Amino acid sequence: MKITVITGTPRRHGNSFVLTDAFIKKAEKLDHTVQRFDVALMKIGGYHTCNSCFKTGKACSFDNDFNLIAPNHYGSRYCCIYHAESYGNGWLSYQYLALKTVIR
């Protein structure tokens, strides 16, 4: 099975990374193909309402890292795992929230 994992934490060695790494190792051990995207560490903006999605030869007309994620998310994946920690005040990383506005 092809699995896309999208994380939203900016902490490279935090609990969310450890949990995600454990999941990926187990999935790969079971012969699944896993593609991971740590969106808090990527350049991703929100939806721009330009109505040019997938019309210019790439997912987004704006040059950002969503163009790396889109083929995996909308392409031939079978499972997509979203994992983001909520900080004490309930906030998620900006990049994770921006990605969620783009992926509909």
VENSULHU-V344108 format. One record per backbone hydrogen bond with DSSP energy under -1.0 kcal/mol. NH is the residue of the N-H (numbers start at 1). CO is the residue of the C=O. If there is no record, write none. Layout:
BEGIN
[[NH | CO] [NH | CO]]
END
This chain:
BEGIN
[[3 | 33] [4 | 79] [5 | 35] [6 | 81] [7 | 37] [8 | 83] [14 | 11] [18 | 14] [19 | 15] [20 | 16] [21 | 17] [22 | 18] [23 | 19] [24 | 20] [25 | 21] [26 | 22] [27 | 23] [28 | 24] [29 | 25] [30 | 26] [31 | 28] [32 | 27] [33 | 1] [35 | 3] [37 | 5] [39 | 7] [39 | 37] [41 | 38] [42 | 39] [54 | 59] [55 | 52] [64 | 62] [65 | 43] [67 | 64] [68 | 65] [69 | 65] [70 | 66] [73 | 69] [74 | 70] [78 | 2] [79 | 2] [81 | 4] [83 | 6] [87 | 91] [90 | 87] [97 | 93] [98 | 94] [99 | 95] [100 | 96] [101 | 97] [102 | 98] [103 | 99]]
END
